[in-house]
């Protein structure tokens, strides 16, 4: 069944269509019997119509009892198969291959092409062609008057008429062509629906990112002033301690306060810059430039635990350096937190081909479970202890990557650990016009 078309939603529609078909068949049979003087064998036709009505009532009851979509596609295929056989019986009892309503086989073929898998569509097409062919062999009921056809004479044996055999050949060819093209059209429509849904999802993610960016900018504005005050006070404390007879460790502590406040300034400056990530300048960079932009966001001890590799060594590519570095730094921070012990190593690997640039971050932690991997990247979902993370970093990194047409995946490593794979389309990025 093509993506984007729900079998469960098709069944109620199929029930209504079957009621319409049954009513149309009854009306046509009555008209032929009364207005055209064709003797319809009601002893044969009535039970066939009754079976069709009973089966539709049973199908209606099944739909009401089963609210899920399990086996809906198989049931739809079975219903169309059953209807094709019923149509063959009705045609055999009312004129056989000479009945002009053999064209109704096409209805079942088109329905199958629209709502079923390719294999089921082929099956309904073959069954319809075989049903039409069987009309030449099944003992015939009353024939329809074809005396108005050019070159048509009252021939008691329709098997001998080239006209009817030609009708079957034309039907078989037309059925195959119609099934093929309708199927292709339905698949194309389904693919377009998937693309539209993906674009809508990306728009929603970008809107969320914009909201978070606005929140970050506001937080940066609010925190900038008190941090500036702390920096001034710490600097004055440092100068006072240097002039007095105080233990050296006290001076070192004051210097550490100053350094940490400066780190906070850098981090908050990055939060404020989130609002301009998408419009950041595109420039050609080498791996070492990207690695340096990532590692400068960490202290010396943490940066020493990160191993960076690139292939090929002379790799150069165009990207929004600060935006990509910020997204990659989020992955590295998570990897450092997950790697056990102060000596737990984290590996960054950067590779590229003609189509894409891939940055992989590997840690040596315990790894994520199946459920955690499925939810990683959702806003406010985190595996860290309370107070250690809000679960927004990975969400922002993924949303930013997808805004560039890229992909961010998390995978479990064997025997332990997790790897985060950030992939960007190289051609699309390098083809961008620098801001």
PLY file of the C-alpha trace (Angstrom):
ply
format ascii 1.0
element vertex 435
property float x
property float y
property float z
element edge 434
property int vertex1
property int vertex2
end_header
0.00 0.00 0.00
1.48 3.36 -0.91
2.67 5.58 1.86
0.26 8.28 2.83
-2.87 6.26 2.02
-4.43 4.56 5.02
-6.12 1.19 4.46
-8.25 1.76 7.53
-9.67 4.95 6.02
-10.28 3.19 2.68
-12.65 0.52 4.03
-15.67 2.76 4.90
-15.33 4.40 1.51
-15.20 0.96 -0.13
-18.40 -0.08 1.67
-20.26 2.94 0.30
-18.92 2.31 -3.19
-20.06 -1.33 -3.04
-23.61 -0.27 -2.07
-23.64 2.10 -5.05
-22.35 -0.64 -7.34
-24.96 -3.15 -6.16
-27.76 -0.61 -6.68
-26.45 0.25 -10.15
-26.26 -3.42 -11.13
-29.82 -4.07 -9.95
-31.10 -1.04 -11.86
-29.31 -2.13 -15.04
-30.66 -5.69 -14.77
-34.23 -4.45 -14.26
-33.96 -2.15 -17.29
-32.62 -4.95 -19.45
-35.35 -7.28 -18.27
-38.30 -4.91 -18.69
-37.36 -2.28 -21.26
-35.14 -4.25 -23.65
-36.95 -7.55 -23.41
-33.86 -9.48 -22.33
-34.80 -12.49 -20.22
-32.65 -12.22 -17.10
-32.27 -15.55 -15.21
-33.25 -14.15 -11.82
-32.89 -17.57 -10.20
-29.13 -17.20 -10.79
-28.72 -13.43 -10.59
-30.72 -12.83 -7.39
-28.57 -15.12 -5.19
-25.40 -13.46 -6.54
-26.74 -10.00 -5.69
-27.87 -11.29 -2.30
-24.39 -12.61 -1.54
-22.92 -9.21 -2.46
-25.34 -7.42 -0.12
-24.73 -9.84 2.75
-20.95 -9.54 2.34
-21.19 -5.76 2.48
-23.24 -5.92 5.69
-20.61 -8.24 7.16
-17.84 -5.85 6.10
-19.68 -2.95 7.75
-19.93 -4.90 11.00
-16.24 -5.81 10.89
-15.24 -2.16 10.49
-17.34 -1.14 13.50
-15.81 -3.84 15.71
-12.21 -3.27 14.63
-11.02 0.31 15.10
-7.36 -0.45 14.33
-5.80 -0.80 10.88
-4.47 -4.34 11.33
-4.97 -6.48 8.20
-7.03 -3.71 6.55
-4.96 -3.86 3.34
-5.35 -7.64 3.10
-9.09 -7.36 3.71
-9.41 -4.72 0.98
-7.59 -7.01 -1.46
-9.87 -9.91 -0.49
-12.99 -7.77 -0.99
-11.89 -6.67 -4.47
-11.06 -10.28 -5.36
-14.50 -11.38 -4.18
-16.21 -8.56 -6.11
-14.34 -9.50 -9.29
-15.61 -13.06 -9.00
-19.18 -11.84 -8.33
-19.02 -9.56 -11.38
-17.89 -12.51 -13.49
-20.89 -14.50 -12.27
-23.34 -11.69 -13.05
-21.88 -11.17 -16.53
-21.96 -14.89 -17.28
-25.66 -14.99 -16.36
-26.56 -11.93 -18.43
-24.90 -12.10 -21.81
-21.34 -13.24 -21.14
-18.61 -11.50 -23.15
-21.29 -9.71 -25.21
-22.46 -7.81 -22.12
-21.27 -4.19 -22.47
-20.86 -3.93 -18.70
-17.66 -5.99 -18.84
-16.07 -2.55 -18.63
-16.78 -2.64 -14.87
-13.74 -4.89 -14.46
-11.73 -1.68 -14.93
-13.31 -0.20 -11.78
-11.81 -2.94 -9.61
-8.41 -2.54 -11.27
-8.34 1.22 -10.68
-9.40 0.77 -7.04
-6.64 -1.77 -6.49
-4.05 0.53 -8.06
-5.13 3.38 -5.79
-5.31 1.66 -2.40
-3.31 -1.59 -2.58
0.28 -2.69 -2.99
1.73 -3.34 -6.44
1.53 -7.11 -5.96
-2.19 -6.95 -5.13
-2.82 -4.62 -8.08
-1.19 -7.10 -10.45
-3.31 -9.88 -8.95
-6.61 -8.00 -9.45
-5.58 -7.11 -13.03
-4.78 -10.73 -13.90
-7.94 -11.99 -12.19
-10.08 -9.51 -14.14
-8.51 -10.57 -17.44
-9.04 -14.24 -16.57
-12.63 -13.52 -15.54
-13.32 -11.84 -18.87
-11.70 -14.77 -20.70
-13.78 -17.24 -18.68
-16.95 -15.62 -20.03
-16.15 -17.21 -23.40
-16.14 -20.67 -21.81
-18.94 -20.47 -19.23
-22.37 -21.53 -20.57
-24.09 -18.28 -21.51
-27.30 -16.76 -20.24
-29.36 -14.46 -22.47
-27.24 -12.52 -24.95
-27.38 -8.79 -25.54
-28.38 -7.51 -28.94
-25.27 -6.46 -30.91
-26.95 -6.34 -34.30
-26.22 -2.63 -34.48
-22.45 -3.23 -34.60
-20.89 -2.98 -38.04
-20.40 -6.40 -39.57
-22.17 -8.06 -36.65
-24.57 -10.90 -37.40
-26.66 -13.07 -35.17
-24.08 -15.67 -34.33
-25.16 -18.14 -31.64
-21.55 -18.81 -30.60
-19.74 -15.68 -29.32
-16.48 -17.66 -29.14
-16.38 -17.56 -32.93
-16.85 -13.83 -33.28
-13.62 -11.97 -33.89
-15.20 -8.83 -32.52
-15.63 -10.25 -29.02
-12.18 -11.81 -29.03
-10.80 -8.41 -30.03
-12.71 -6.86 -27.15
-10.97 -9.21 -24.73
-7.52 -8.42 -26.15
-8.25 -4.69 -25.98
-9.48 -5.09 -22.42
-6.37 -7.00 -21.32
-4.02 -4.39 -22.81
-6.03 -1.45 -21.49
-6.26 -3.02 -18.03
-2.48 -3.47 -17.83
-1.80 0.08 -19.02
-4.38 1.62 -16.68
-3.13 -0.39 -13.69
0.46 0.68 -14.37
-0.19 4.39 -14.80
-2.71 4.70 -11.97
-0.29 2.87 -9.68
2.57 5.19 -10.66
0.38 8.24 -10.11
-0.75 7.02 -6.68
2.86 6.37 -5.63
3.90 9.81 -6.84
1.08 11.44 -4.88
2.05 9.45 -1.78
5.69 10.57 -2.10
4.60 14.18 -2.47
2.47 13.85 0.67
5.47 12.52 2.56
7.62 15.41 1.36
4.96 17.94 2.34
4.66 16.34 5.79
8.45 16.46 6.18
8.55 20.14 5.18
5.79 20.92 7.66
7.67 19.09 10.40
10.80 21.08 9.60
8.83 24.32 9.70
7.52 23.41 13.14
11.06 22.59 14.32
12.35 25.88 12.98
9.57 27.73 14.78
10.56 25.97 18.01
14.19 26.89 17.40
13.19 30.53 16.86
11.30 30.51 20.16
14.26 29.02 22.00
16.58 31.52 20.31
14.41 34.39 21.52
14.47 32.90 25.02
18.26 32.61 24.86
18.62 36.21 23.72
16.44 37.36 26.60
18.42 35.31 29.09
21.66 36.73 27.72
20.38 40.27 28.19
19.20 39.62 31.73
22.35 37.79 32.84
24.84 40.10 31.16
24.64 42.87 33.78
25.05 40.78 36.96
27.88 38.80 35.40
29.59 42.06 34.52
29.29 43.16 38.14
30.76 39.86 39.33
33.66 40.25 36.93
34.48 43.75 38.24
34.27 42.61 41.86
36.43 39.57 41.21
39.04 41.71 39.46
39.16 44.15 42.36
39.48 41.24 44.77
42.35 39.86 42.73
44.21 43.18 42.75
43.67 43.61 46.49
44.96 40.14 47.21
48.04 40.73 45.07
48.90 43.84 47.12
48.38 42.17 50.49
50.12 39.37 52.31
47.66 36.62 51.50
48.28 32.95 50.69
49.00 32.30 46.97
46.02 29.94 46.74
43.68 32.83 47.50
45.01 34.74 44.50
44.63 31.64 42.34
41.03 31.25 43.43
40.27 34.84 42.52
41.92 34.36 39.13
39.78 31.26 38.61
36.64 33.28 39.35
37.64 35.80 36.70
38.33 33.03 34.17
35.06 31.27 34.86
33.09 34.49 34.54
34.73 35.05 31.16
33.69 31.56 30.13
30.13 32.42 31.11
30.35 35.51 28.93
31.41 33.39 25.95
28.60 30.89 26.53
25.93 33.57 26.90
27.29 35.36 23.85
26.77 32.11 21.98
23.20 31.90 23.26
22.49 35.42 21.99
24.03 34.54 18.62
21.57 31.67 18.13
19.14 34.13 16.54
21.55 34.59 13.62
22.63 30.97 13.12
20.73 30.44 9.90
22.08 33.69 8.41
25.68 33.06 9.48
28.40 33.61 6.90
29.41 30.63 4.77
33.19 30.25 4.46
35.65 27.61 3.28
37.29 25.96 6.29
39.83 23.24 6.97
39.28 20.49 9.57
41.68 22.09 12.05
39.68 25.33 11.95
36.47 23.48 12.77
38.17 21.42 15.50
39.58 24.60 17.06
36.18 26.30 16.96
34.69 23.29 18.75
37.38 22.83 21.42
37.64 26.49 22.44
34.24 26.03 24.06
35.81 23.68 26.66
38.39 24.05 29.40
41.90 22.70 28.95
41.30 19.42 30.80
38.15 18.58 28.83
39.70 19.54 25.49
42.66 17.24 26.24
40.28 14.25 26.32
39.12 14.87 22.74
40.89 13.20 19.81
40.30 14.79 16.39
40.80 13.05 13.04
40.00 14.07 9.47
40.02 12.19 6.17
41.42 13.21 3.77
43.98 15.33 5.60
43.78 18.15 3.03
39.98 18.26 3.29
38.39 21.66 2.78
34.69 22.44 2.64
32.30 25.36 2.94
30.06 25.72 5.98
28.66 28.14 8.54
31.61 27.69 10.88
30.17 29.05 14.11
26.80 27.35 13.70
28.29 23.95 12.84
30.89 24.27 15.61
28.18 25.11 18.14
26.08 22.10 17.11
29.14 19.82 17.18
30.20 21.18 20.59
26.85 20.07 21.98
27.59 16.53 20.81
31.11 16.66 22.26
29.84 17.93 25.62
27.33 15.09 25.84
30.08 12.62 24.91
32.42 14.01 27.59
29.66 13.77 30.20
28.88 10.19 29.18
32.49 8.95 29.09
33.32 7.47 32.48
36.20 8.87 34.49
38.32 11.94 33.96
40.41 10.03 31.38
37.44 8.87 29.30
38.30 9.74 25.71
36.04 11.21 23.06
36.77 10.91 19.34
35.76 13.37 16.62
36.05 12.07 13.06
35.46 14.30 10.03
35.09 12.72 6.58
33.70 13.97 3.29
32.84 12.80 -0.20
31.44 14.61 -3.21
27.91 14.68 -1.78
28.21 15.17 1.97
30.32 16.10 4.98
30.00 13.80 8.00
31.18 14.60 11.52
31.01 11.68 13.97
31.44 12.02 17.74
32.12 8.79 19.65
32.14 8.36 23.42
33.12 5.53 25.76
30.08 5.71 28.03
27.57 2.99 28.82
25.49 3.85 25.77
21.82 4.68 25.32
18.96 2.20 25.40
16.49 1.68 22.56
13.85 3.94 24.13
16.44 6.61 24.96
17.75 6.58 21.38
14.20 6.98 20.08
13.50 10.00 22.30
16.93 11.66 22.18
16.57 15.06 20.59
13.11 15.76 21.95
12.84 19.07 23.81
13.43 18.71 27.57
14.24 14.98 27.36
17.54 14.18 29.07
19.26 11.16 30.60
21.31 13.35 32.94
20.65 13.88 36.62
18.33 16.75 37.62
20.16 20.06 37.46
22.82 18.78 35.04
20.93 19.43 31.81
17.59 20.55 30.39
17.55 18.39 27.24
17.60 21.39 24.88
21.14 21.21 23.50
20.61 18.14 21.33
17.22 19.43 20.17
18.74 22.74 19.03
21.65 20.95 17.33
19.31 18.62 15.45
16.95 21.42 14.42
19.84 23.54 13.18
21.30 20.62 11.21
17.95 19.87 9.58
17.51 23.55 8.69
20.62 23.14 6.51
19.17 20.04 4.87
21.32 17.75 7.00
20.71 14.91 9.43
21.70 14.15 13.02
21.58 10.50 14.13
22.46 8.72 17.37
23.59 5.09 17.34
24.66 2.62 20.00
28.24 1.37 19.69
29.45 -2.13 20.41
30.42 -3.20 23.00
29.64 0.14 24.70
29.24 3.80 24.00
27.27 6.01 21.66
28.13 7.76 18.42
26.46 10.92 17.16
26.60 11.37 13.38
26.08 14.87 11.98
25.73 14.87 8.18
25.48 17.94 5.96
24.89 18.01 2.19
28.22 19.23 0.84
27.00 20.35 -2.58
24.04 22.26 -1.15
26.17 24.03 1.47
29.04 24.89 -0.87
26.57 26.11 -3.45
25.14 28.64 -1.00
25.78 32.31 -1.51
27.87 33.71 1.31
26.09 36.25 3.41
0 1
1 2
2 3
3 4
4 5
5 6
6 7
7 8
8 9
9 10
10 11
11 12
12 13
13 14
14 15
15 16
16 17
17 18
18 19
19 20
20 21
21 22
22 23
23 24
24 25
25 26
26 27
27 28
28 29
29 30
30 31
31 32
32 33
33 34
34 35
35 36
36 37
37 38
38 39
39 40
40 41
41 42
42 43
43 44
44 45
45 46
46 47
47 48
48 49
49 50
50 51
51 52
52 53
53 54
54 55
55 56
56 57
57 58
58 59
59 60
60 61
61 62
62 63
63 64
64 65
65 66
66 67
67 68
68 69
69 70
70 71
71 72
72 73
73 74
74 75
75 76
76 77
77 78
78 79
79 80
80 81
81 82
82 83
83 84
84 85
85 86
86 87
87 88
88 89
89 90
90 91
91 92
92 93
93 94
94 95
95 96
96 97
97 98
98 99
99 100
100 101
101 102
102 103
103 104
104 105
105 106
106 107
107 108
108 109
109 110
110 111
111 112
112 113
113 114
114 115
115 116
116 117
117 118
118 119
119 120
120 121
121 122
122 123
123 124
124 125
125 126
126 127
127 128
128 129
129 130
130 131
131 132
132 133
133 134
134 135
135 136
136 137
137 138
138 139
139 140
140 141
141 142
142 143
143 144
144 145
145 146
146 147
147 148
148 149
149 150
150 151
151 152
152 153
153 154
154 155
155 156
156 157
157 158
158 159
159 160
160 161
161 162
162 163
163 164
164 165
165 166
166 167
167 168
168 169
169 170
170 171
171 172
172 173
173 174
174 175
175 176
176 177
177 178
178 179
179 180
180 181
181 182
182 183
183 184
184 185
185 186
186 187
187 188
188 189
189 190
190 191
191 192
192 193
193 194
194 195
195 196
196 197
197 198
198 199
199 200
200 201
201 202
202 203
203 204
204 205
205 206
206 207
207 208
208 209
209 210
210 211
211 212
212 213
213 214
214 215
215 216
216 217
217 218
218 219
219 220
220 221
221 222
222 223
223 224
224 225
225 226
226 227
227 228
228 229
229 230
230 231
231 232
232 233
233 234
234 235
235 236
236 237
237 238
238 239
239 240
240 241
241 242
242 243
243 244
244 245
245 246
246 247
247 248
248 249
249 250
250 251
251 252
252 253
253 254
254 255
255 256
256 257
257 258
258 259
259 260
260 261
261 262
262 263
263 264
264 265
265 266
266 267
267 268
268 269
269 270
270 271
271 272
272 273
273 274
274 275
275 276
276 277
277 278
278 279
279 280
280 281
281 282
282 283
283 284
284 285
285 286
286 287
287 288
288 289
289 290
290 291
291 292
292 293
293 294
294 295
295 296
296 297
297 298
298 299
299 300
300 301
301 302
302 303
303 304
304 305
305 306
306 307
307 308
308 309
309 310
310 311
311 312
312 313
313 314
314 315
315 316
316 317
317 318
318 319
319 320
320 321
321 322
322 323
323 324
324 325
325 326
326 327
327 328
328 329
329 330
330 331
331 332
332 333
333 334
334 335
335 336
336 337
337 338
338 339
339 340
340 341
341 342
342 343
343 344
344 345
345 346
346 347
347 348
348 349
349 350
350 351
351 352
352 353
353 354
354 355
355 356
356 357
357 358
358 359
359 360
360 361
361 362
362 363
363 364
364 365
365 366
366 367
367 368
368 369
369 370
370 371
371 372
372 373
373 374
374 375
375 376
376 377
377 378
378 379
379 380
380 381
381 382
382 383
383 384
384 385
385 386
386 387
387 388
388 389
389 390
390 391
391 392
392 393
393 394
394 395
395 396
396 397
397 398
398 399
399 400
400 401
401 402
402 403
403 404
404 405
405 406
406 407
407 408
408 409
409 410
410 411
411 412
412 413
413 414
414 415
415 416
416 417
417 418
418 419
419 420
420 421
421 422
422 423
423 424
424 425
425 426
426 427
427 428
428 429
429 430
430 431
431 432
432 433
433 434
